[in-house]
């Protein structure tokens, strides 16, 4: 039996096979790139996976940020149909992107999973009862501490400094150099975009760099983000009733891209919230998805089945008539590496 996993976050999507082969694409989240681009990107990646695996039955896990515990059945049917049309057969697990972090080792279903990438979210469980979610309501309702939040707060601080309302900061020149335009024009340009989430989130790397170089305003932005992430872990811990022997798994592009921020968060979760053993940083989410798949092939834990993760049987039947030629993929076929 061959295994495959797809981790679909807010900024990028990665497919990983059990032999280590991987492909990188752009976001397949409609909130980040729009429905048309999201569907084209997912279809392209699924066809690539199916082309490598061939017609033999396989087991796969599609973990995507677009799902919630209340995802309607027709959306699950739509995703299943896209996987089948690509030519994949066997078993499919569909879940939100944070679920594998909770189910894969070392948490194995008990603890707090945190994703801090383009967006942010938390999922906690005691190993017996169904998980509880904190945040994860897209960038209008939550996403505190995320790359989007860091980018937005950094941009606003730079604008305030430029027009005299805020303290001087290196964020203005740094963001201007990054974008090739003054921060006031950058802010107006981003506001005019139909899907600004990913573009704003891309500014987080500049904010983190200014923080590491000693800028006090950037430090305030980062410390605010750390506080929000700590509040989310605390809320998940308390809601799940985790009082002894619990830990956390931390994933997402912000933490992978800024190890200093990740380490600061790990220390605070252990020191202020009592996580023991200390939290683990998941630097390769597709590997966690694959690990969760291997650990739960055939049977999902009862606490998550049907609400947090869904298992489907695939027919493996390709379309009877040849589909219209797909448009050229906007992403390279080879692995583009991490963002």
C-alpha positions as YAML, in Angstrom:
chain: A
units: angstrom
residues:
- id: 1
  name: UNK
  ca: [0.00, 0.00, 0.00]
- id: 2
  name: UNK
  ca: [1.34, 3.42, -1.00]
- id: 3
  name: UNK
  ca: [0.74, 6.49, 1.16]
- id: 4
  name: UNK
  ca: [0.39, 10.14, 0.17]
- id: 5
  name: UNK
  ca: [-0.32, 13.33, 2.08]
- id: 6
  name: UNK
  ca: [-1.26, 16.88, 1.14]
- id: 7
  name: UNK
  ca: [-0.88, 19.79, 3.55]
- id: 8
  name: UNK
  ca: [-2.81, 22.81, 2.26]
- id: 9
  name: UNK
  ca: [-2.14, 25.94, 4.29]
- id: 10
  name: UNK
  ca: [-2.96, 29.57, 3.66]
- id: 11
  name: UNK
  ca: [0.12, 30.43, 1.58]
- id: 12
  name: UNK
  ca: [1.34, 27.15, 0.12]
- id: 13
  name: UNK
  ca: [0.41, 23.54, -0.50]
- id: 14
  name: UNK
  ca: [2.73, 20.54, -0.37]
- id: 15
  name: UNK
  ca: [2.18, 16.92, -1.41]
- id: 16
  name: UNK
  ca: [4.41, 14.20, 0.05]
- id: 17
  name: UNK
  ca: [4.67, 10.54, -0.93]
- id: 18
  name: UNK
  ca: [5.87, 7.72, 1.29]
- id: 19
  name: UNK
  ca: [9.10, 7.51, -0.72]
- id: 20
  name: UNK
  ca: [9.98, 11.12, 0.10]
- id: 21
  name: UNK
  ca: [8.92, 12.62, -3.23]
- id: 22
  name: UNK
  ca: [7.23, 15.97, -2.78]
- id: 23
  name: UNK
  ca: [5.74, 18.78, -4.83]
- id: 24
  name: UNK
  ca: [5.09, 22.36, -3.83]
- id: 25
  name: UNK
  ca: [2.28, 24.56, -5.15]
- id: 26
  name: UNK
  ca: [0.66, 27.87, -4.22]
- id: 27
  name: UNK
  ca: [-2.28, 28.22, -1.88]
- id: 28
  name: UNK
  ca: [-5.46, 26.25, -2.57]
- id: 29
  name: UNK
  ca: [-7.38, 28.27, 0.03]
- id: 30
  name: UNK
  ca: [-10.15, 30.33, -1.65]
- id: 31
  name: UNK
  ca: [-9.79, 33.00, 1.06]
- id: 32
  name: UNK
  ca: [-6.19, 33.55, -0.05]
- id: 33
  name: UNK
  ca: [-6.34, 33.25, -3.85]
- id: 34
  name: UNK
  ca: [-10.00, 32.98, -4.88]
- id: 35
  name: UNK
  ca: [-12.07, 29.93, -5.76]
- id: 36
  name: UNK
  ca: [-10.92, 29.54, -9.37]
- id: 37
  name: UNK
  ca: [-7.19, 29.56, -8.62]
- id: 38
  name: UNK
  ca: [-7.70, 27.38, -5.54]
- id: 39
  name: UNK
  ca: [-9.51, 24.66, -7.49]
- id: 40
  name: UNK
  ca: [-7.01, 24.76, -10.38]
- id: 41
  name: UNK
  ca: [-4.08, 24.43, -7.99]
- id: 42
  name: UNK
  ca: [-5.58, 21.49, -6.10]
- id: 43
  name: UNK
  ca: [-6.54, 19.66, -9.29]
- id: 44
  name: UNK
  ca: [-3.05, 20.14, -10.70]
- id: 45
  name: UNK
  ca: [-1.44, 18.72, -7.57]
- id: 46
  name: UNK
  ca: [-3.81, 15.75, -7.33]
- id: 47
  name: UNK
  ca: [-3.16, 14.84, -10.97]
- id: 48
  name: UNK
  ca: [0.59, 15.00, -10.29]
- id: 49
  name: UNK
  ca: [0.26, 12.64, -7.32]
- id: 50
  name: UNK
  ca: [-1.98, 10.25, -9.26]
- id: 51
  name: UNK
  ca: [0.43, 10.26, -12.19]
- id: 52
  name: UNK
  ca: [3.28, 9.15, -9.94]
- id: 53
  name: UNK
  ca: [1.33, 6.51, -7.98]
- id: 54
  name: UNK
  ca: [-0.50, 4.94, -10.90]
- id: 55
  name: UNK
  ca: [-3.84, 3.10, -10.72]
- id: 56
  name: UNK
  ca: [-3.10, 0.88, -7.69]
- id: 57
  name: UNK
  ca: [-5.14, 1.63, -4.53]
- id: 58
  name: UNK
  ca: [-3.41, 3.94, -2.07]
- id: 59
  name: UNK
  ca: [-4.12, 5.70, 1.22]
- id: 60
  name: UNK
  ca: [-4.09, 9.48, 1.29]
- id: 61
  name: UNK
  ca: [-4.77, 12.36, 3.67]
- id: 62
  name: UNK
  ca: [-5.88, 15.79, 2.46]
- id: 63
  name: UNK
  ca: [-5.40, 18.32, 5.27]
- id: 64
  name: UNK
  ca: [-6.70, 21.74, 4.32]
- id: 65
  name: UNK
  ca: [-7.20, 25.02, 6.16]
- id: 66
  name: UNK
  ca: [-10.56, 25.49, 4.42]
- id: 67
  name: UNK
  ca: [-12.40, 22.93, 6.58]
- id: 68
  name: UNK
  ca: [-14.02, 23.25, 10.00]
- id: 69
  name: UNK
  ca: [-15.84, 20.86, 12.33]
- id: 70
  name: UNK
  ca: [-19.10, 22.08, 10.75]
- id: 71
  name: UNK
  ca: [-18.07, 21.52, 7.14]
- id: 72
  name: UNK
  ca: [-21.21, 20.48, 5.21]
- id: 73
  name: UNK
  ca: [-21.37, 17.05, 3.64]
- id: 74
  name: UNK
  ca: [-21.57, 18.43, 0.12]
- id: 75
  name: UNK
  ca: [-18.16, 20.11, 0.54]
- id: 76
  name: UNK
  ca: [-16.63, 16.79, 1.59]
- id: 77
  name: UNK
  ca: [-18.31, 15.15, -1.40]
- id: 78
  name: UNK
  ca: [-16.86, 17.85, -3.67]
- id: 79
  name: UNK
  ca: [-13.33, 17.29, -2.42]
- id: 80
  name: UNK
  ca: [-13.70, 13.51, -2.66]
- id: 81
  name: UNK
  ca: [-14.91, 13.83, -6.24]
- id: 82
  name: UNK
  ca: [-11.89, 15.95, -7.18]
- id: 83
  name: UNK
  ca: [-9.55, 13.32, -5.75]
- id: 84
  name: UNK
  ca: [-11.34, 10.57, -7.67]
- id: 85
  name: UNK
  ca: [-11.34, 12.54, -10.93]
- id: 86
  name: UNK
  ca: [-7.59, 12.88, -10.62]
- id: 87
  name: UNK
  ca: [-7.40, 9.06, -10.78]
- id: 88
  name: UNK
  ca: [-6.61, 8.23, -7.14]
- id: 89
  name: UNK
  ca: [-8.24, 5.17, -5.56]
- id: 90
  name: UNK
  ca: [-8.22, 3.45, -2.20]
- id: 91
  name: UNK
  ca: [-8.76, 5.35, 1.05]
- id: 92
  name: UNK
  ca: [-8.95, 9.10, 1.63]
- id: 93
  name: UNK
  ca: [-8.94, 11.03, 4.90]
- id: 94
  name: UNK
  ca: [-10.04, 14.67, 4.79]
- id: 95
  name: UNK
  ca: [-9.46, 17.06, 7.67]
- id: 96
  name: UNK
  ca: [-8.56, 20.57, 8.67]
- id: 97
  name: UNK
  ca: [-4.81, 21.16, 8.45]
- id: 98
  name: UNK
  ca: [-4.33, 21.29, 12.23]
- id: 99
  name: UNK
  ca: [-5.84, 17.84, 12.93]
- id: 100
  name: UNK
  ca: [-2.76, 15.78, 11.94]
- id: 101
  name: UNK
  ca: [-0.61, 17.77, 14.38]
- id: 102
  name: UNK
  ca: [-2.89, 16.59, 17.17]
- id: 103
  name: UNK
  ca: [-3.17, 12.96, 16.02]
- id: 104
  name: UNK
  ca: [0.43, 12.32, 14.93]
- id: 105
  name: UNK
  ca: [3.20, 11.51, 17.40]
- id: 106
  name: UNK
  ca: [4.31, 12.88, 19.81]
- id: 107
  name: UNK
  ca: [0.87, 14.16, 20.91]
- id: 108
  name: UNK
  ca: [-0.99, 11.11, 19.57]
- id: 109
  name: UNK
  ca: [-4.34, 12.70, 20.37]
- id: 110
  name: UNK
  ca: [-3.58, 14.34, 23.73]
- id: 111
  name: UNK
  ca: [-2.36, 17.92, 24.05]
- id: 112
  name: UNK
  ca: [-2.65, 21.22, 22.20]
- id: 113
  name: UNK
  ca: [-1.89, 21.64, 18.50]
- id: 114
  name: UNK
  ca: [-1.09, 25.14, 17.27]
- id: 115
  name: UNK
  ca: [-0.75, 26.30, 13.67]
- id: 116
  name: UNK
  ca: [0.79, 29.72, 13.12]
- id: 117
  name: UNK
  ca: [1.18, 30.33, 9.42]
- id: 118
  name: UNK
  ca: [-0.73, 32.71, 7.18]
- id: 119
  name: UNK
  ca: [-3.52, 32.28, 9.74]
- id: 120
  name: UNK
  ca: [-3.57, 30.78, 13.21]
- id: 121
  name: UNK
  ca: [-5.64, 28.23, 15.09]
- id: 122
  name: UNK
  ca: [-5.59, 25.83, 18.03]
- id: 123
  name: UNK
  ca: [-6.98, 22.35, 18.63]
- id: 124
  name: UNK
  ca: [-6.83, 20.58, 21.99]
- id: 125
  name: UNK
  ca: [-7.93, 17.19, 23.32]
- id: 126
  name: UNK
  ca: [-7.47, 15.01, 26.39]
- id: 127
  name: UNK
  ca: [-7.23, 11.79, 24.37]
- id: 128
  name: UNK
  ca: [-10.75, 10.66, 25.23]
- id: 129
  name: UNK
  ca: [-13.29, 13.36, 24.51]
- id: 130
  name: UNK
  ca: [-13.74, 15.17, 21.17]
- id: 131
  name: UNK
  ca: [-11.24, 17.97, 20.49]
- id: 132
  name: UNK
  ca: [-12.07, 21.61, 21.16]
- id: 133
  name: UNK
  ca: [-11.08, 24.39, 18.76]
- id: 134
  name: UNK
  ca: [-9.90, 27.91, 19.52]
- id: 135
  name: UNK
  ca: [-9.71, 30.53, 16.78]
- id: 136
  name: UNK
  ca: [-9.42, 29.38, 13.20]
- id: 137
  name: UNK
  ca: [-12.18, 31.73, 12.01]
- id: 138
  name: UNK
  ca: [-10.24, 33.36, 9.16]
- id: 139
  name: UNK
  ca: [-8.60, 36.76, 9.30]
- id: 140
  name: UNK
  ca: [-11.73, 38.80, 10.08]
- id: 141
  name: UNK
  ca: [-12.72, 36.73, 13.10]
- id: 142
  name: UNK
  ca: [-9.40, 35.52, 14.49]
- id: 143
  name: UNK
  ca: [-5.88, 34.68, 13.17]
- id: 144
  name: UNK
  ca: [-4.25, 36.54, 16.08]
- id: 145
  name: UNK
  ca: [-0.50, 36.01, 16.24]
- id: 146
  name: UNK
  ca: [-0.36, 34.78, 12.64]
- id: 147
  name: UNK
  ca: [1.69, 36.00, 9.71]
- id: 148
  name: UNK
  ca: [-1.31, 38.06, 8.63]
- id: 149
  name: UNK
  ca: [-1.53, 39.68, 12.07]
- id: 150
  name: UNK
  ca: [2.22, 40.34, 12.19]
- id: 151
  name: UNK
  ca: [2.18, 41.82, 8.69]
- id: 152
  name: UNK
  ca: [-0.88, 43.98, 9.34]
- id: 153
  name: UNK
  ca: [0.38, 45.31, 12.69]
- id: 154
  name: UNK
  ca: [3.82, 45.97, 11.21]
- id: 155
  name: UNK
  ca: [2.35, 47.84, 8.24]
- id: 156
  name: UNK
  ca: [0.13, 49.96, 10.47]
- id: 157
  name: UNK
  ca: [3.05, 50.77, 12.77]
- id: 158
  name: UNK
  ca: [5.10, 51.86, 9.75]
- id: 159
  name: UNK
  ca: [2.29, 54.09, 8.45]
- id: 160
  name: UNK
  ca: [1.79, 55.66, 11.88]
- id: 161
  name: UNK
  ca: [5.51, 56.38, 12.16]
- id: 162
  name: UNK
  ca: [5.59, 57.91, 8.69]
- id: 163
  name: UNK
  ca: [2.78, 60.39, 9.36]
- id: 164
  name: UNK
  ca: [3.85, 61.29, 12.90]
- id: 165
  name: UNK
  ca: [1.28, 59.36, 14.93]
- id: 166
  name: UNK
  ca: [3.67, 56.64, 16.07]
- id: 167
  name: UNK
  ca: [7.19, 56.06, 17.29]
- id: 168
  name: UNK
  ca: [10.04, 56.02, 14.76]
- id: 169
  name: UNK
  ca: [10.76, 52.53, 13.51]
- id: 170
  name: UNK
  ca: [12.88, 50.65, 11.01]
- id: 171
  name: UNK
  ca: [9.72, 48.97, 9.75]
- id: 172
  name: UNK
  ca: [8.97, 51.79, 7.28]
- id: 173
  name: UNK
  ca: [12.25, 51.66, 5.36]
- id: 174
  name: UNK
  ca: [12.35, 47.86, 5.55]
- id: 175
  name: UNK
  ca: [8.83, 47.44, 4.18]
- id: 176
  name: UNK
  ca: [9.49, 50.07, 1.52]
- id: 177
  name: UNK
  ca: [12.58, 48.17, 0.38]
- id: 178
  name: UNK
  ca: [10.66, 44.89, 0.45]
- id: 179
  name: UNK
  ca: [7.72, 46.15, -1.61]
- id: 180
  name: UNK
  ca: [9.49, 48.72, -3.75]
- id: 181
  name: UNK
  ca: [6.97, 51.39, -2.76]
- id: 182
  name: UNK
  ca: [6.39, 53.72, 0.24]
- id: 183
  name: UNK
  ca: [4.33, 52.20, 3.03]
- id: 184
  name: UNK
  ca: [1.32, 54.48, 2.50]
- id: 185
  name: UNK
  ca: [1.10, 53.43, -1.14]
- id: 186
  name: UNK
  ca: [1.69, 49.81, -0.16]
- id: 187
  name: UNK
  ca: [-1.21, 49.93, 2.30]
- id: 188
  name: UNK
  ca: [-3.58, 51.39, -0.30]
- id: 189
  name: UNK
  ca: [-2.47, 48.89, -2.93]
- id: 190
  name: UNK
  ca: [-3.04, 45.91, -0.63]
- id: 191
  name: UNK
  ca: [-6.45, 47.23, 0.42]
- id: 192
  name: UNK
  ca: [-7.51, 47.30, -3.24]
- id: 193
  name: UNK
  ca: [-6.65, 43.65, -3.81]
- id: 194
  name: UNK
  ca: [-9.60, 41.23, -3.78]
- id: 195
  name: UNK
  ca: [-7.67, 38.65, -1.72]
- id: 196
  name: UNK
  ca: [-5.01, 40.49, 0.35]
- id: 197
  name: UNK
  ca: [-4.50, 37.84, 3.02]
- id: 198
  name: UNK
  ca: [-1.40, 36.14, 1.61]
- id: 199
  name: UNK
  ca: [0.20, 39.42, 0.50]
- id: 200
  name: UNK
  ca: [-0.20, 40.95, 3.96]
- id: 201
  name: UNK
  ca: [1.09, 37.76, 5.58]
- id: 202
  name: UNK
  ca: [4.23, 37.96, 3.43]
- id: 203
  name: UNK
  ca: [5.20, 41.12, 5.35]
- id: 204
  name: UNK
  ca: [5.64, 39.09, 8.55]
- id: 205
  name: UNK
  ca: [9.17, 38.08, 7.57]
- id: 206
  name: UNK
  ca: [10.17, 41.75, 7.41]
- id: 207
  name: UNK
  ca: [8.65, 42.40, 10.85]
- id: 208
  name: UNK
  ca: [10.53, 39.46, 12.36]
- id: 209
  name: UNK
  ca: [13.80, 40.59, 10.78]
- id: 210
  name: UNK
  ca: [13.42, 44.11, 12.21]
- id: 211
  name: UNK
  ca: [12.66, 42.58, 15.62]
- id: 212
  name: UNK
  ca: [15.81, 40.48, 15.53]
- id: 213
  name: UNK
  ca: [17.81, 43.56, 14.53]
- id: 214
  name: UNK
  ca: [16.65, 45.35, 17.69]
- id: 215
  name: UNK
  ca: [13.82, 47.63, 16.49]
- id: 216
  name: UNK
  ca: [11.60, 48.39, 19.49]
- id: 217
  name: UNK
  ca: [8.38, 48.92, 17.54]
- id: 218
  name: UNK
  ca: [8.83, 45.61, 15.74]
- id: 219
  name: UNK
  ca: [9.55, 44.02, 19.13]
- id: 220
  name: UNK
  ca: [6.20, 45.32, 20.41]
- id: 221
  name: UNK
  ca: [4.43, 43.78, 17.40]
- id: 222
  name: UNK
  ca: [6.14, 40.40, 17.91]
- id: 223
  name: UNK
  ca: [5.55, 40.36, 21.67]
- id: 224
  name: UNK
  ca: [1.87, 41.11, 21.08]
- id: 225
  name: UNK
  ca: [1.71, 38.15, 18.69]
- id: 226
  name: UNK
  ca: [3.42, 35.89, 21.22]
- id: 227
  name: UNK
  ca: [0.91, 36.93, 23.86]
- id: 228
  name: UNK
  ca: [-2.00, 36.08, 21.56]
- id: 229
  name: UNK
  ca: [-0.56, 32.67, 20.75]
- id: 230
  name: UNK
  ca: [-0.05, 31.97, 24.45]
- id: 231
  name: UNK
  ca: [-3.68, 32.94, 25.16]
- id: 232
  name: UNK
  ca: [-4.84, 30.51, 22.48]
- id: 233
  name: UNK
  ca: [-2.85, 27.62, 23.93]
- id: 234
  name: UNK
  ca: [-4.12, 28.44, 27.43]
- id: 235
  name: UNK
  ca: [-7.73, 28.54, 26.23]
- id: 236
  name: UNK
  ca: [-7.33, 25.19, 24.46]
- id: 237
  name: UNK
  ca: [-5.63, 23.60, 27.47]
- id: 238
  name: UNK
  ca: [-8.39, 24.72, 29.83]
- id: 239
  name: UNK
  ca: [-11.27, 23.82, 27.50]
- id: 240
  name: UNK
  ca: [-9.88, 20.31, 26.99]
- id: 241
  name: UNK
  ca: [-9.32, 19.80, 30.72]
- id: 242
  name: UNK
  ca: [-5.58, 19.20, 30.38]
- id: 243
  name: UNK
  ca: [-4.27, 19.44, 33.93]
- id: 244
  name: UNK
  ca: [-1.38, 16.94, 34.01]
- id: 245
  name: UNK
  ca: [1.09, 15.41, 31.58]
- id: 246
  name: UNK
  ca: [0.23, 17.46, 28.52]
- id: 247
  name: UNK
  ca: [2.30, 19.06, 25.80]
- id: 248
  name: UNK
  ca: [1.89, 20.99, 22.56]
- id: 249
  name: UNK
  ca: [2.84, 20.63, 18.90]
- id: 250
  name: UNK
  ca: [3.65, 23.89, 17.12]
- id: 251
  name: UNK
  ca: [3.51, 24.19, 13.35]
- id: 252
  name: UNK
  ca: [3.19, 26.75, 10.59]
- id: 253
  name: UNK
  ca: [5.34, 28.94, 8.39]
- id: 254
  name: UNK
  ca: [5.87, 31.74, 10.93]
- id: 255
  name: UNK
  ca: [7.45, 29.40, 13.47]
- id: 256
  name: UNK
  ca: [9.46, 27.49, 10.87]
- id: 257
  name: UNK
  ca: [10.67, 30.71, 9.28]
- id: 258
  name: UNK
  ca: [11.66, 32.44, 12.52]
- id: 259
  name: UNK
  ca: [13.24, 29.92, 14.93]
- id: 260
  name: UNK
  ca: [13.84, 32.66, 17.52]
- id: 261
  name: UNK
  ca: [10.12, 33.40, 17.71]
- id: 262
  name: UNK
  ca: [9.35, 29.67, 17.90]
- id: 263
  name: UNK
  ca: [11.82, 29.18, 20.74]
- id: 264
  name: UNK
  ca: [10.39, 32.15, 22.66]
- id: 265
  name: UNK
  ca: [6.92, 30.64, 22.32]
- id: 266
  name: UNK
  ca: [8.13, 27.18, 23.40]
- id: 267
  name: UNK
  ca: [9.72, 28.62, 26.54]
- id: 268
  name: UNK
  ca: [6.61, 30.56, 27.49]
- id: 269
  name: UNK
  ca: [4.26, 27.61, 26.95]
- id: 270
  name: UNK
  ca: [6.47, 25.42, 29.14]
- id: 271
  name: UNK
  ca: [7.26, 28.05, 31.76]
- id: 272
  name: UNK
  ca: [3.93, 29.87, 32.06]
- id: 273
  name: UNK
  ca: [1.42, 27.16, 31.13]
- id: 274
  name: UNK
  ca: [3.19, 24.08, 32.51]
- id: 275
  name: UNK
  ca: [3.54, 22.01, 29.34]
- id: 276
  name: UNK
  ca: [5.59, 18.92, 30.22]
- id: 277
  name: UNK
  ca: [7.38, 17.67, 28.19]
- id: 278
  name: UNK
  ca: [8.17, 20.98, 26.47]
- id: 279
  name: UNK
  ca: [6.37, 21.68, 23.18]
- id: 280
  name: UNK
  ca: [7.75, 20.23, 19.98]
- id: 281
  name: UNK
  ca: [8.21, 22.32, 16.83]
- id: 282
  name: UNK
  ca: [6.86, 20.66, 13.67]
- id: 283
  name: UNK
  ca: [8.96, 22.08, 10.86]
- id: 284
  name: UNK
  ca: [7.59, 19.85, 8.09]
- id: 285
  name: UNK
  ca: [3.76, 19.66, 8.27]
- id: 286
  name: UNK
  ca: [3.37, 17.18, 5.36]
- id: 287
  name: UNK
  ca: [5.50, 14.69, 7.31]
- id: 288
  name: UNK
  ca: [3.10, 15.08, 10.26]
- id: 289
  name: UNK
  ca: [0.15, 14.45, 7.94]
- id: 290
  name: UNK
  ca: [1.83, 11.30, 6.63]
- id: 291
  name: UNK
  ca: [2.61, 10.17, 10.19]
- id: 292
  name: UNK
  ca: [-1.02, 10.66, 11.22]
- id: 293
  name: UNK
  ca: [-2.13, 8.66, 8.18]
- id: 294
  name: UNK
  ca: [0.19, 5.77, 8.99]
- id: 295
  name: UNK
  ca: [-0.92, 5.79, 12.63]
- id: 296
  name: UNK
  ca: [-4.64, 5.71, 11.78]
- id: 297
  name: UNK
  ca: [-4.90, 3.86, 8.47]
- id: 298
  name: UNK
  ca: [-8.22, 2.04, 8.41]
- id: 299
  name: UNK
  ca: [-9.74, 3.50, 11.58]
- id: 300
  name: UNK
  ca: [-9.88, 7.08, 12.78]
- id: 301
  name: UNK
  ca: [-10.18, 7.71, 16.54]
- id: 302
  name: UNK
  ca: [-13.84, 7.83, 17.53]
- id: 303
  name: UNK
  ca: [-13.35, 11.25, 19.13]
- id: 304
  name: UNK
  ca: [-12.47, 12.87, 15.78]
- id: 305
  name: UNK
  ca: [-14.25, 10.70, 13.20]
- id: 306
  name: UNK
  ca: [-17.15, 12.39, 11.47]
- id: 307
  name: UNK
  ca: [-16.54, 15.82, 12.94]
- id: 308
  name: UNK
  ca: [-12.84, 16.66, 12.72]
- id: 309
  name: UNK
  ca: [-11.71, 14.09, 10.18]
- id: 310
  name: UNK
  ca: [-13.64, 12.12, 7.58]
- id: 311
  name: UNK
  ca: [-12.65, 8.86, 5.91]
- id: 312
  name: UNK
  ca: [-13.89, 8.02, 2.42]
- id: 313
  name: UNK
  ca: [-13.50, 5.05, 0.09]
- id: 314
  name: UNK
  ca: [-12.38, 6.02, -3.41]
- id: 315
  name: UNK
  ca: [-13.59, 4.22, -6.52]
- id: 316
  name: UNK
  ca: [-10.39, 4.92, -8.42]
- id: 317
  name: UNK
  ca: [-12.45, 5.29, -11.60]
- id: 318
  name: UNK
  ca: [-11.13, 7.79, -14.10]
- id: 319
  name: UNK
  ca: [-13.59, 9.85, -16.17]
- id: 320
  name: UNK
  ca: [-15.12, 7.79, -19.01]
- id: 321
  name: UNK
  ca: [-14.59, 10.58, -21.53]
- id: 322
  name: UNK
  ca: [-11.36, 12.48, -21.82]
- id: 323
  name: UNK
  ca: [-11.63, 15.82, -20.03]
- id: 324
  name: UNK
  ca: [-10.79, 19.07, -21.74]
- id: 325
  name: UNK
  ca: [-7.08, 19.84, -21.61]
- id: 326
  name: UNK
  ca: [-6.16, 21.53, -18.35]
- id: 327
  name: UNK
  ca: [-4.71, 25.05, -18.57]
- id: 328
  name: UNK
  ca: [-0.98, 25.30, -17.94]
- id: 329
  name: UNK
  ca: [-0.16, 25.17, -14.24]
- id: 330
  name: UNK
  ca: [0.96, 28.52, -12.77]
- id: 331
  name: UNK
  ca: [3.32, 26.61, -10.48]
- id: 332
  name: UNK
  ca: [6.47, 24.63, -11.31]
- id: 333
  name: UNK
  ca: [6.24, 20.87, -11.32]
- id: 334
  name: UNK
  ca: [9.38, 20.45, -9.24]
- id: 335
  name: UNK
  ca: [9.56, 21.11, -5.55]
- id: 336
  name: UNK
  ca: [10.04, 24.80, -4.97]
- id: 337
  name: UNK
  ca: [11.20, 24.39, -1.38]
- id: 338
  name: UNK
  ca: [9.87, 26.20, 1.70]
- id: 339
  name: UNK
  ca: [8.51, 29.72, 1.53]
...
